[in-house]
Amino acid sequence: MAALKITKDNFNKEVMESDIPVLLDFWAPWCGPCRMVAPMVEQLSEEVEGKAKVGKINVDEQTELAAAFQITSIPTFAVVKNGKIT
């Protein structure tokens, strides 16, 4: 399963209401380090399928989510489990 594209529209369903942990990758297309880790993020999403989810949040498109997580640099990763950042 490929990493999920997380938006403000599906955030609650895919992340906050998830019954398994969710790794969030905050990234942007212009970010060199983000592009470097992208293949590893995709591979991880396949390896943890069924045990966890991997979601990608484009900070340029999802400014509200980036602000909610106080993202000041990218790439940044966060884990949400049972509706809480761990």
C-alpha positions, 0 to 999 in steps of 0.5 A: 500500500502506498503512503496516503495523501493526507489533507484537511478533508481526510485527516480526522478519518485517516489519522485521528480515528485510525485504530492503528498508529499513523506515521506522518511525513510533512514534506514539500515538492521543492524540498531536496531532503524530502525527495531523498527520503521519499523512496524510504517512506514509500517502502516503509508504508509497504512494510508496515501495512496492516500494522500502521499507516504512513501518510504524507502531508504536503505543507504547501497545500495543507498549511492548516495541518502544518500549522496545527503540528507547528511544523517549522522545518521539513522533512518532519515526521510525527506519529499519531496513535489513538488520536494523540501525537506520541 
